[in-house]
Amino acid sequence: MRVNDRYVSLYYEDDHEIGKVVIERKKTALLIVDLQRVFLTRPTEANLPEERKASAKKWKPFYDKIDKVVIPNNRKILKAFREKKMEVIFAKIQGYKKDGRDRSLVHKATGFNELLLPPGSKDAEIVPELAPIEDEIVITKTTDSAINGTKLALILKNMGIDTVVVTGVFTDQCVSGTVRGLADESFKVWLIEDGCMAATEEIQSHELAVLNNIYCHVINTKELLEAIS
């Protein structure tokens, strides 16, 4: 069953049953994945060496989308969940060892995925616009998935949560791994299309179509807020 006609892959083109977005507040948690300084802070091109300026220009659309869409929508969602006393959880990448020996292999890879965020790192902090408040859980992970390698699934089940709303970056990496992990643990998952982002719109659209209707239902901020109002 689908809940809309967006991001429909070939697998679900013949499934014409359209259901409603129904969310039970007491059993639903918001999970914000990796909205950290290291990923969301726009580099200052003037301070970059020439060879990196071309790369920075390629990333400009990503940062524009983060600033104009993703962070504002996450703020709206956070506000709604807090007002309705619904569970809010953050997941962030941060190591336990200063030298990063405890990182998973993917975080030790070369290139973009190589990431060392030791304890106390400023870059590992959740961006100030979305900072956790008292009594909100922050899960630290050394893996892409917030489920694999953490006790998050157990924590959710202990709190009586069976449904998780997911936002964050990057849609095709940590968000995707988390959504799949949640689905495998038999949680119902709602992925917010304008509350998450991949490096490019092309990757974003592709990954949403891959995940939608099997590992989660992809909806937007407006649809979510209407469902929990």
Number of C-alpha atoms within 10 A of each C-alpha: 13 21 17 17 11 13 20 19 15 10 11 16 10 9 12 12 9 11 10 11 16 12 18 13 17 15 16 25 23 21 24 25 27 28 29 22 16 18 16 18 13 16 14 9 14 8 9 12 9 10 8 11 15 12 11 16 12 12 14 15 14 17 20 12 19 25 15 10 15 23 21 16 21 22 15 14 22 21 13 16 20 14 9 13 11 17 22 22 19 23 25 23 28 26 24 16 13 14 12 18 13 15 23 15 12 13 20 15 11 9 8 7 13 12 19 21 22 18 14 12 14 13 18 22 18 24 19 10 11 17 14 16 10 5 9 13 16 18 18 19 22 25 23 24 23 29 22 17 13 16 12 19 18 13 12 19 14 9 13 13 20 19 23 25 23 26 28 28 23 22 28 20 14 22 27 24 19 23 27 21 18 25 17 12 14 13 21 19 26 25 28 26 21 21 26 28 27 23 18 16 13 9 15 18 17 15 19 27 20 19 21 22 22 15 21 25 24 25 22 16 18 13 13 19 13 11 14 16 10
